[in-house]
């Protein structure tokens, strides 16, 4: 019996170790002391090392994984044009993320788990404009659907209900996509992944048909990319939460 329990325990540990959350659980932070302390220590690092400040229009939004061992892994950014336009901010972002140390993995039921987080790094406000208590998220004007969230939810329901019924999906999934700086939808996906190629193809085709330019998000007066993610509960009587 003890051997069976040990095998189960090791299997459970391996499962949690291999898992990477798409985002941090609510009320958990990726950095000791929270995001305000992250920006404070980023500011101190930049100033103490006398790094050069970027042009006032340069901004970068890195996506990173904080592993269960509290290590940083960079998620590859395929938008090379955006990197080129914001090369200084990109370089400073990597410099900061490689050298700060107080990273915190996510925790679920007492287990430390790797998780993805996204940041806004605007060098001007981290250096010459820095003020104690700074949090970049407080300066974001979030993306909006032109006719409002309720209209988008209705369109989503009307366009996708038959697909969910056809594939007899039940349970909770999450829809994720990004609104680019020009208001277009990019990088759509459903997670956890549905292991049905036909469903995924139908889902993406339907989303493509209802694509419409959104009002992009802004950091102050600079357009930025913003992630949209919301849970959907699938059942015979489709509902959203």
PECORJO-V91895 format. One record per backbone hydrogen bond with DSSP energy under -0.5 kcal/mol. CO is the residue of the C=O (numbers start at 1). NH is the residue of the N-H. E is the energy in kcal/mol with one decimal. If there is no record, write none. Layout:
BEGIN
co->CO nh->NH e->E
co->CO nh->NH e->E
END
This chain:
BEGIN
co->1 nh->5 e->-2.3
co->2 nh->6 e->-2.5
co->3 nh->7 e->-2.4
co->4 nh->8 e->-2.3
co->5 nh->9 e->-2.7
co->6 nh->10 e->-2.6
co->7 nh->11 e->-2.3
co->8 nh->12 e->-2.4
co->9 nh->13 e->-2.4
co->10 nh->14 e->-2.4
co->11 nh->15 e->-2.1
co->12 nh->16 e->-2.2
co->13 nh->17 e->-2.3
co->14 nh->18 e->-2.1
co->15 nh->19 e->-1.1
co->19 nh->114 e->-0.9
co->21 nh->116 e->-1.9
co->25 nh->28 e->-1.9
co->30 nh->104 e->-2.8
co->31 nh->34 e->-2.5
co->33 nh->37 e->-0.6
co->34 nh->38 e->-1.7
co->35 nh->39 e->-2.4
co->36 nh->40 e->-2.0
co->37 nh->41 e->-2.5
co->38 nh->42 e->-2.4
co->39 nh->43 e->-2.5
co->40 nh->44 e->-2.3
co->41 nh->45 e->-2.3
co->42 nh->46 e->-2.3
co->43 nh->47 e->-2.5
co->44 nh->48 e->-2.8
co->45 nh->49 e->-1.8
co->46 nh->51 e->-2.2
co->47 nh->50 e->-1.4
co->55 nh->58 e->-1.9
co->60 nh->121 e->-2.8
co->62 nh->119 e->-2.0
co->63 nh->75 e->-2.3
co->64 nh->117 e->-2.4
co->65 nh->67 e->-0.7
co->65 nh->73 e->-2.3
co->66 nh->115 e->-1.9
co->67 nh->70 e->-2.1
co->71 nh->67 e->-2.7
co->73 nh->65 e->-2.9
co->74 nh->76 e->-0.6
co->76 nh->78 e->-0.6
co->78 nh->80 e->-1.9
co->79 nh->83 e->-1.9
co->80 nh->84 e->-2.4
co->81 nh->85 e->-1.9
co->82 nh->86 e->-1.4
co->84 nh->87 e->-0.9
co->86 nh->90 e->-2.8
co->87 nh->91 e->-2.6
co->88 nh->92 e->-2.4
co->89 nh->93 e->-2.2
co->90 nh->94 e->-2.0
co->91 nh->95 e->-2.0
co->92 nh->96 e->-2.7
co->93 nh->97 e->-2.7
co->94 nh->98 e->-1.9
co->95 nh->99 e->-1.0
co->96 nh->99 e->-0.8
co->96 nh->100 e->-2.0
co->101 nh->103 e->-0.9
co->102 nh->32 e->-2.8
co->106 nh->113 e->-2.8
co->108 nh->111 e->-2.1
co->111 nh->108 e->-2.5
co->113 nh->106 e->-2.0
co->114 nh->21 e->-2.8
co->115 nh->66 e->-2.7
co->117 nh->64 e->-2.5
co->119 nh->121 e->-0.6
co->120 nh->122 e->-0.6
co->121 nh->60 e->-2.0
co->121 nh->123 e->-0.7
co->122 nh->125 e->-1.0
co->122 nh->126 e->-1.1
co->123 nh->127 e->-1.1
co->124 nh->127 e->-0.5
co->124 nh->129 e->-2.5
co->127 nh->130 e->-1.3
co->131 nh->134 e->-1.6
co->135 nh->138 e->-1.8
co->136 nh->139 e->-1.9
co->137 nh->140 e->-1.2
co->139 nh->220 e->-2.3
co->140 nh->142 e->-0.7
co->141 nh->218 e->-2.3
co->144 nh->215 e->-3.1
co->145 nh->148 e->-2.2
co->148 nh->152 e->-1.7
co->149 nh->153 e->-2.6
co->150 nh->154 e->-2.0
co->151 nh->155 e->-2.5
co->152 nh->156 e->-2.8
co->153 nh->157 e->-2.4
co->154 nh->158 e->-3.0
co->155 nh->159 e->-2.3
co->156 nh->160 e->-2.2
co->157 nh->161 e->-2.0
co->160 nh->164 e->-2.2
co->161 nh->165 e->-2.2
co->162 nh->166 e->-2.9
co->163 nh->167 e->-2.0
co->164 nh->169 e->-2.1
co->165 nh->168 e->-1.0
co->171 nh->234 e->-3.6
co->173 nh->232 e->-3.0
co->174 nh->191 e->-2.4
co->175 nh->230 e->-1.9
co->176 nh->189 e->-2.6
co->177 nh->228 e->-3.5
co->178 nh->180 e->-0.7
co->178 nh->186 e->-2.8
co->179 nh->226 e->-1.7
co->180 nh->183 e->-1.9
co->183 nh->214 e->-3.3
co->184 nh->180 e->-3.2
co->186 nh->178 e->-2.9
co->189 nh->176 e->-2.7
co->191 nh->174 e->-2.6
co->193 nh->195 e->-0.6
co->194 nh->196 e->-2.4
co->196 nh->200 e->-2.3
co->197 nh->201 e->-2.3
co->198 nh->202 e->-2.6
co->199 nh->203 e->-2.9
co->200 nh->204 e->-2.3
co->201 nh->205 e->-2.2
co->202 nh->206 e->-2.3
co->203 nh->207 e->-2.4
co->204 nh->208 e->-2.2
co->205 nh->209 e->-1.6
co->206 nh->210 e->-1.3
co->208 nh->211 e->-0.8
co->214 nh->216 e->-0.7
co->215 nh->144 e->-2.0
co->217 nh->224 e->-2.3
co->218 nh->141 e->-3.0
co->218 nh->220 e->-0.7
co->219 nh->222 e->-2.6
co->221 nh->223 e->-0.5
co->222 nh->219 e->-3.3
co->224 nh->217 e->-0.7
co->226 nh->179 e->-2.8
co->228 nh->177 e->-2.2
co->230 nh->175 e->-2.2
co->231 nh->241 e->-0.7
co->232 nh->173 e->-2.3
co->232 nh->234 e->-0.6
co->233 nh->239 e->-1.4
co->234 nh->171 e->-2.4
co->236 nh->238 e->-0.9
co->239 nh->233 e->-0.9
END
